[in-house]
Amino acid sequence: LIQLSYHLGFGPQYSPKQADFLFALQDGRFTSEPDNRSLYLSNEISAYLKQFLPCNLQESTQIKLGRKDRIQLTEGLLKYYQMHIENFGKLKSLPVMISVFNSLNDF
């Protein structure tokens, strides 16, 4: 989902030197000064997103995420897509993905 967002023209803005810690879904960037008007990923999920951003698909398999964090990151990315793609709607495959996550052992 992360790499696809770049191909679709709305990938997250990120710099490895950036110290900001919250990912603003509407702005598509990290910030250290949240406002009350925007939706953000939690600190923990934003940190996981930062780990994935510089990775290619093979490198991303090395990042260890627990089931709960995988689900929260996936849900956050889907919210991000909904904010950037008109009429994106709700994915019918999300319950299937969550079922797969539930069947995986936490690392």
Order of alpha helices (4+ residues) and beta strands (2+ residues): alpha-beta-beta-alpha-alpha-alpha-alpha
